[in-house]
């Protein structure tokens, strides 16, 4: 049985009638940017997360960047970011003209650690930028309390957590604003790059609507140097079709994650995902850790089981930040995770039988050691 890490084709097969109708609706309208589909999706997505405003943009990186641009950060201003995660979060800070300040993550959840972040705050610190990594929200209660004590802005990177919840609400409505990605592989994905910003701040939402459109509220009148970062009508229409299915798809992911957690408990040196009692993750990824990652990945590949490493190079060791002066050993937790994490197949369209097969293959690997 060939088991891919992710197969997006079944999504179209499940929804093809509605998706085809949405496509023809847009094509027949002749309007492809900043039209009715986008306005409707913004309203529907904002309502789904419990935010007052949603602004569709071109991708998740620019969603974060536009929020920070709207905050008018100055050169030398600092934004605390997780040391472990995708580099896009850091790049958003850099492109907005500020400096990313890496913070080691919580060693159980892999999310931004409020206690460690507190030690990094300086007079130049302007914001906290937690990632809800792998589909589980960061400890926003602790991070919001820390931000309130120091007068900091809180920007969620909610790219991987569509539908995830905490006792205080849903991902996308837990900070001052959130940057969201609808990259095709996300729990709620378009068929191309796409993103959005959610916020309860009407003034901030208005600024981002201008900045996403060349800094213009009225054609040919440009109030600020903005970007060309607009969520197109076709993507908005497709996302409108998919949004009502998100909760059911997340429930399927949770059922598969439960199978993994049950069948892989106590296997070898495998470290399974930790879920705090207050968290309701959506299992964007199912990430395990082992000191034998390379051998395990090879073992699974030989059995036609897809895996991936999220993420093999910590941002502080990437070429993009070579000039910042960080070196190996500066963030040992992030570096250890980069050396050990492995993502196993999980999606709404994987079957229980497939997950059982993956578990059996993982167990067989450790049985042989």
N, C-alpha and C positions, 0 to 999 in steps of 0.2 A: 504494500500500500504506500503510494507516494503521498507524502503529507507536506504541503508547502507551509512556509512560515505564515504567509498571508496570500489569499487568493481573492481578488476584488471582482472577478467576473460574476460570481453568484449574486452579488448585490444587484447587478443589472438584470439578471435572470429573474430575481424575485420581484423587482419593481418595474420591469421594462414597459408595461403599458402606461403607467403614470409618468415615467421618465420620458417616454416618447411623446406623450401628450404635452408635457412641459416644454420639450424642445420645440415642437411645432407651434406652441403658443407664442414663444419668444420670436421664432423666425417669422411668423405671420405678423407680429406686431411691428417689425422693422426697427425696434428700439433695443439697443444692445448694451448701453451703459446708463447708469443712474436713472433707471426707469421704475415701472410699477412692481416688477418682480423683486428688485432689491429693496424697495420701500416695504413691501409686504414681508419679506424675509427678516428684515431688521426688526420689525414689530414682533413677529412670531418668535424669533430667537431671544429677544430681550425678555419677553413674557415667559419663555421656557426656563430661563435662569433666575428670574426675579429681579432683573435690572430695569431701570427706567429707560435706558437708551442703548441701542446697538448701532454701530456704524460699520458698514461693510467696507473692507479694504482688500488689497491685492494678495496679501499673504500674512502669515503669523509674525514673521520678523518685523515687517513694516507696521503691523498693529502695535507692537511694543515700541518701536521707534517713534511712531507718530504721537503716542501718549507722552513720551519723554520730550519730544520736540515741543509739544503743546505746553509742557511745564517750563520751557525756556531755561534749560540747564546751561550753566556756564562752564567753560574749560576749567578743569581741575575739580569740578563737582564730582562726587562719588556716589555710586549706586552699588549696594551690596547684592551680590549674585551667588548662587550655589557654585561650588567648585566642580561638582559632578552634574553633567547634563549636556544638552546639545549646545553647540557654540552660538547658535542664532540668538540666544538670550543675551550673551555677552556682546555680540555684534550690534544689537539694537542700542545698547548703552554707548558703544563706541561711535556709531553713526550719529547719535544725538549729541555728540560732543562732550560726553562725560567719561569718567573712568570706571570700569568695572572693578569692584573689590571682591575677590573670591572669598567665600566662606565655606569651611568644611560642612558637610551635611550630617544629619542624624544618621548614625551607623545602622539603625534598624529600618528606617523608612526611606532613607536616601534623599530626603527632602531638606530644605534649608533649616538649620538649627538656630532657634531664637537665642539660646544662651551664647553660642559661639558668635552669632551676629552682633550681639550686644557689645562684645569686646572689640569689635571693629569700627564702631561708630566714632566719628571725628566731627569737628565743626564743618567739614566739607561734605558730610554725608547728607544726601537729599532724599534717598528713596531706598526701599527694600524691594527686591524683585524675586520672589520665590517662584519656583517651578512646581507645579503639581505633577511630579514625575511618575511616569508609567501608568497614570490614571488615578492616582490617589492624592487627595489634597494635602498640602503642607499644613502644619499646625498653625492655622491662621489666627486662632484665639491668642496664642502666645506672640505671634509676630505683630498682630494689630496692637496688642498691649504695649509691646516694645516701641512700635512706631508712635503711638500716642504719647508716650513718655518723652520722646525726643522730637516730636513735631515732624515726622517723616511721612512721605507719600508711600503708599503701598500699591504696587502694580503686580497683579497675578500674571504669570505665564501659564495660561490655561489651555495650551495647545493640545495636551494629551488627556484632558479630563472632562470632556463633554458629558454632563450628567452626574458627575461625582458630587457628593454632598458631605457636609459636616452638620453638627447641631445648629450652626448659625446660618445655614443656607447652602446654596449650590455654588460650585465652581463658576467663576465669572461674575459673582456678586458678593465676594468676600473681602475685597479691598476697595481702594478708591477707584480703581479701574482694572480691566483685564485685557490682555492681548490673546487672541484666539486664532488658531490655525485650522483651516478646513482642507489641509493637504489630503490627497486621496486615501492614504492609509489610516487616517484618524477615525475615531469612533463615529464622528459625523464628518464625512469627507465629500468634497466636490470631485469633479473629474479633471481638475487642474488645480494649480495653486489658488488659494483663496484664504481670506481671513476676516477678522472683525475685532472691534473694540466694544466692550460693554462697560457701562458706568451709570451711576446715579446722578452724576454731576452734569447738569444741562449745559453749563458754560464750557466745560471740557469737551463734551460731545460736539458742540457747535464748532469749536476750534478744530477738532479732528476732521469734521466734515469739510471744512475749508482746506486744511492741510493735505488731505488725500487727493484734492482736486486742484493741484498747483497753487495752493494758498488762495483760492478764489471762492467767494460766496456768490458773486455776480460775474457773468462772463466778461473776460478781459479786464476785470478789476482784481488785482492780486495784492492781498493785504500782507502776505508774508511769503517767504520762499518755501513752497510746499513740495509735495511729491506727486507723481502720477501713480496713484495707488487705489484703484477702484475695483470693487467686487463686481464682475460683469453680470449681465442679466441671465445668461445661460447657467452660470454657476449658481446664482441665487435661486433660479427656478428648480434646479436639481436638488439643492439643499432644502428647499421647501417640501419637496416630495419625500426626502429622507427623514426630516426632523420628526414627524409623528411616529416613526419606527425606532427612534433612538432608544427609548426606555426598554422596549422588548429586546433589541439587540444587546444592550448592556446586560440585561437579565440573562441572556444566553451566555455571554462572556463570563458572568459570575458563576453560572452553573459549571462551566468548564474549568474555571479556576478552582472551584471546590473539589473537583475530581483530582486535579494536580496536587492540591494541598493534602488531600487524604492519602493518595497513593504514593507520594514521594516523601512523606514525613519520615525522618530518621534514616534516609538513604545516604550512605557514604558520608562525605563531608558537605553535602549539598545544603546550602542556606536558602530557605524558601522565603517568599515575600512575607513581611510582617505587616499586619493591619491593626492599628490601634482600635480600641473599642468604639471610639467616637466616629471613625471614618467609614464612609460608604464608597469604596473605590469602584471604578468602571473597567478596570483590567484592560487598559489600552495595550499593555504588554504584560506577559508573564515572565518575570526575570528571576533567574536563579543565580547562585554564586557557587563556584567550586575552584579549588586550587588546581584542578585537573581540567580546566576549561578546554584547552586545545585538543586534548585527547578525547574528551566527551563530544566535542563538536565534530571531530572526525568520525567517531563511532556512529553518531546520528546521521551524518552525511552519507556514510556508506549504506545506511538503511533508508535512504531517500527521505529523510526527515529534515525539513528546513529549519535553520536557526540563524540568528544574527547577534552581533555584539553591539549593544547600545550603552556606552559609547567607548571605543577602544583608545582614544587619545583625549585626555583631559584638556579643556580649552587652554589652561595655563602652559601646557607643553606643546601647543600647536604652533605652526609657523606664523599664524596670524598675530600671535602675541609674543613673538620671539623677542621683540625690542623692549618688552615690559620688564625683563630681567628675572622672571620666575624660572625655577629650575626643578628638576626631579628631586623629590624629598620635601618640597615646600608644602604640599597638601597630600600627606600620605594616605588619608582615607579615600580621597578621590582617585588617587593613583592605584590603590588596592582594588577599588571597584572596577576601574578600567581594565585591570588585569584579570578579573574573575567573573564579571557578569556575563550571562548568556540568556538570550530571549528564546523561549520555546513557542511553538505555534499556538496561537489563540485568536479567534475571531468569531463573530456570530454564526459563521457558516462552516466552521469546523464541527465535526460530529463527536459525540461521546466516544464512539469506537476509535476514532482517530486519536483522541487524547489518551485513551487507554493504551493504544499502541505506542505512543511516545513514552508514556510512563514505563511500560514494560522494557522499552529499549534503554531508557536511562537506568533502570534497575539492573538490567543485564550488564551494563558497563561497569557499575560498581561491584557487582557480584564477581566479575572477572579480576578485580584488582587484589 
